[in-house]
Amino acid sequence: MIDGVSRQLIELLQQGLPLVSRPYTEIAKKLHLTEDEVLIRVAKLKQQGIIKRLGVVVNHRRLGYKANAMVVFDVPDSLISQIGDHVSQFNFVNLCYQRPRQGDQWPYSLYCMIHGKNKETVLKQLDHLIESCGLQQFKREVLFSKQCFKQRGALYQALEKQQKVISNG
Amino acid sequence: MDEVDKLIINHLQGGFPVCDSPYQVVADQLGLAEADLINRIKNLLDTGLLSRFGPLFHAEQMGGALTLAAVKAPEQQFDQIAEIINSFPEVAHNYARNHELNMWFVIATDVPERLTEVIKEIEQQTKLAVYNMPKINEYFVGLKLQA
């Protein structure tokens, strides 16, 4: 599905978009392509969902979002899509996933991340979310993060390694 | 970080165009000069307010695998367990959380088979059960953290 040229393109793009007026010209030169060819390939990668989005990842702690809550709910499978769609509409919900339950001890299926400037704000937002989405009926837990041991681009490292394997044959 | 930087951060969380002169397009939308926008993005990356700029890839679509995992680390062995888990290059985002399941981490691997291996190795080395919770569905959010 991804040819060798697009693999190389992905490898270059993983270093970030060049910070120059014509970023795709700079990439094109390295790949011996034209700027148009690169733009078409990038658009295709985006359409295929291989590029999830273009934009920024903010360092939420540096931005002052020091309270980070993972809120989990035991939502029945028959309701989860509808509730997931509703919950994700709230702009203070930063991530929202369905994940597999882990038996009786951890029966939760819906995971929401709420980043806030402080704990009080996050808890207020959570109350608002619970009330607005009718989540009172579901068992839930709120897990605040206490300490961040590690935060780095393992994903990108893993993907870089994968590309090396592919390009090495 | 001044008001213009905040404007840029908030705007770029909404996406970045794919075209020959994307900085010019965004600079026009924000009423800035192109060179000013480029310099400010550079600066926000250098100072660490932004941890990435550009395309963000989808691990599973690339053939890789990703999961959220957790363990119940006994309090007296907590640091030791954290050290073991963090020693895996495939582990990112390890957080201590206030629950019996007190250590939560993301594992990202180049191929799905490796993910299974990493979980098994963590279980062997820590003597703890790893709860494996890969996503089943993702509900789209705007990803906005107001600067």
Boltz contact constraints between the chains, C-beta under 6 A:
constraints:
  - contact:
      token1: [A, 13]
      token2: [B, 55]
      max_distance: 6.0
  - contact:
      token1: [A, 16]
      token2: [B, 53]
      max_distance: 6.0
  - contact:
      token1: [A, 16]
      token2: [B, 54]
      max_distance: 6.0
  - contact:
      token1: [A, 17]
      token2: [B, 54]
      max_distance: 6.0
  - contact:
      token1: [A, 19]
      token2: [B, 38]
      max_distance: 6.0
  - contact:
      token1: [A, 19]
      token2: [B, 42]
      max_distance: 6.0
  - contact:
      token1: [A, 35]
      token2: [B, 20]
      max_distance: 6.0
  - contact:
      token1: [A, 42]
      token2: [B, 18]
      max_distance: 6.0
  - contact:
      token1: [A, 43]
      token2: [B, 18]
      max_distance: 6.0
  - contact:
      token1: [A, 49]
      token2: [B, 58]
      max_distance: 6.0
  - contact:
      token1: [A, 49]
      token2: [B, 61]
      max_distance: 6.0
  - contact:
      token1: [A, 50]
      token2: [B, 58]
      max_distance: 6.0
  - contact:
      token1: [A, 50]
      token2: [B, 61]
      max_distance: 6.0
  - contact:
      token1: [A, 51]
      token2: [B, 55]
      max_distance: 6.0
  - contact:
      token1: [A, 52]
      token2: [B, 56]
      max_distance: 6.0
  - contact:
      token1: [A, 52]
      token2: [B, 58]
      max_distance: 6.0
  - contact:
      token1: [A, 53]
      token2: [B, 56]
      max_distance: 6.0
  - contact:
      token1: [A, 54]
      token2: [B, 15]
      max_distance: 6.0
  - contact:
      token1: [A, 54]
      token2: [B, 16]
      max_distance: 6.0
  - contact:
      token1: [A, 54]
      token2: [B, 55]
      max_distance: 6.0
  - contact:
      token1: [A, 55]
      token2: [B, 12]
      max_distance: 6.0
  - contact:
      token1: [A, 55]
      token2: [B, 13]
      max_distance: 6.0
  - contact:
      token1: [A, 55]
      token2: [B, 15]
      max_distance: 6.0
  - contact:
      token1: [A, 55]
      token2: [B, 16]
      max_distance: 6.0
  - contact:
      token1: [A, 56]
      token2: [B, 12]
      max_distance: 6.0
  - contact:
      token1: [A, 56]
      token2: [B, 50]
      max_distance: 6.0
  - contact:
      token1: [A, 56]
      token2: [B, 53]
      max_distance: 6.0
  - contact:
      token1: [A, 57]
      token2: [B, 51]
      max_distance: 6.0
  - contact:
      token1: [A, 57]
      token2: [B, 52]
      max_distance: 6.0
  - contact:
      token1: [A, 58]
      token2: [B, 50]
      max_distance: 6.0
  - contact:
      token1: [A, 58]
      token2: [B, 145]
      max_distance: 6.0
  - contact:
      token1: [A, 59]
      token2: [B, 48]
      max_distance: 6.0
  - contact:
      token1: [A, 59]
      token2: [B, 49]
      max_distance: 6.0
  - contact:
      token1: [A, 59]
      token2: [B, 51]
      max_distance: 6.0
  - contact:
      token1: [A, 60]
      token2: [B, 145]
      max_distance: 6.0
  - contact:
      token1: [A, 62]
      token2: [B, 48]
      max_distance: 6.0
  - contact:
      token1: [A, 62]
      token2: [B, 49]
      max_distance: 6.0
  - contact:
      token1: [A, 63]
      token2: [B, 145]
      max_distance: 6.0
  - contact:
      token1: [A, 63]
      token2: [B, 147]
      max_distance: 6.0
  - contact:
      token1: [A, 65]
      token2: [B, 145]
      max_distance: 6.0
  - contact:
      token1: [A, 84]
      token2: [B, 139]
      max_distance: 6.0
  - contact:
      token1: [A, 85]
      token2: [B, 139]
      max_distance: 6.0
  - contact:
      token1: [A, 88]
      token2: [B, 139]
      max_distance: 6.0
  - contact:
      token1: [A, 88]
      token2: [B, 140]
      max_distance: 6.0
  - contact:
      token1: [A, 88]
      token2: [B, 141]
      max_distance: 6.0
  - contact:
      token1: [A, 93]
      token2: [B, 141]
      max_distance: 6.0
  - contact:
      token1: [A, 96]
      token2: [B, 139]
      max_distance: 6.0
  - contact:
      token1: [A, 96]
      token2: [B, 141]
      max_distance: 6.0
  - contact:
      token1: [A, 97]
      token2: [B, 135]
      max_distance: 6.0
  - contact:
      token1: [A, 97]
      token2: [B, 138]
      max_distance: 6.0
  - contact:
      token1: [A, 98]
      token2: [B, 136]
      max_distance: 6.0
  - contact:
      token1: [A, 98]
      token2: [B, 137]
      max_distance: 6.0
  - contact:
      token1: [A, 99]
      token2: [B, 133]
      max_distance: 6.0
  - contact:
      token1: [A, 99]
      token2: [B, 135]
      max_distance: 6.0
  - contact:
      token1: [A, 102]
      token2: [B, 131]
      max_distance: 6.0
  - contact:
      token1: [A, 143]
      token2: [B, 97]
      max_distance: 6.0
  - contact:
      token1: [A, 143]
      token2: [B, 99]
      max_distance: 6.0
  - contact:
      token1: [A, 144]
      token2: [B, 98]
      max_distance: 6.0
  - contact:
      token1: [A, 145]
      token2: [B, 95]
      max_distance: 6.0
  - contact:
      token1: [A, 145]
      token2: [B, 97]
      max_distance: 6.0
  - contact:
      token1: [A, 146]
      token2: [B, 96]
      max_distance: 6.0
  - contact:
      token1: [A, 146]
      token2: [B, 98]
      max_distance: 6.0
  - contact:
      token1: [A, 147]
      token2: [B, 96]
      max_distance: 6.0
  - contact:
      token1: [A, 148]
      token2: [B, 95]
      max_distance: 6.0
  - contact:
      token1: [A, 149]
      token2: [B, 82]
      max_distance: 6.0
  - contact:
      token1: [A, 149]
      token2: [B, 86]
      max_distance: 6.0
  - contact:
      token1: [A, 149]
      token2: [B, 94]
      max_distance: 6.0
  - contact:
      token1: [A, 150]
      token2: [B, 86]
      max_distance: 6.0
  - contact:
      token1: [A, 150]
      token2: [B, 94]
      max_distance: 6.0
  - contact:
      token1: [A, 151]
      token2: [B, 93]
      max_distance: 6.0
  - contact:
      token1: [A, 152]
      token2: [B, 92]
      max_distance: 6.0
  - contact:
      token1: [A, 154]
      token2: [B, 90]
      max_distance: 6.0
  - contact:
      token1: [A, 154]
      token2: [B, 92]
      max_distance: 6.0
  - contact:
      token1: [A, 154]
      token2: [B, 108]
      max_distance: 6.0
  - contact:
      token1: [A, 155]
      token2: [B, 59]
      max_distance: 6.0
  - contact:
      token1: [A, 155]
      token2: [B, 108]
      max_distance: 6.0
  - contact:
      token1: [A, 158]
      token2: [B, 64]
      max_distance: 6.0
  - contact:
      token1: [A, 158]
      token2: [B, 108]
      max_distance: 6.0
  - contact:
      token1: [A, 158]
      token2: [B, 109]
      max_distance: 6.0
  - contact:
      token1: [A, 158]
      token2: [B, 110]
      max_distance: 6.0
  - contact:
      token1: [A, 159]
      token2: [B, 62]
      max_distance: 6.0
  - contact:
      token1: [A, 159]
      token2: [B, 64]
      max_distance: 6.0
  - contact:
      token1: [A, 161]
      token2: [B, 110]
      max_distance: 6.0
  - contact:
      token1: [A, 162]
      token2: [B, 110]
      max_distance: 6.0
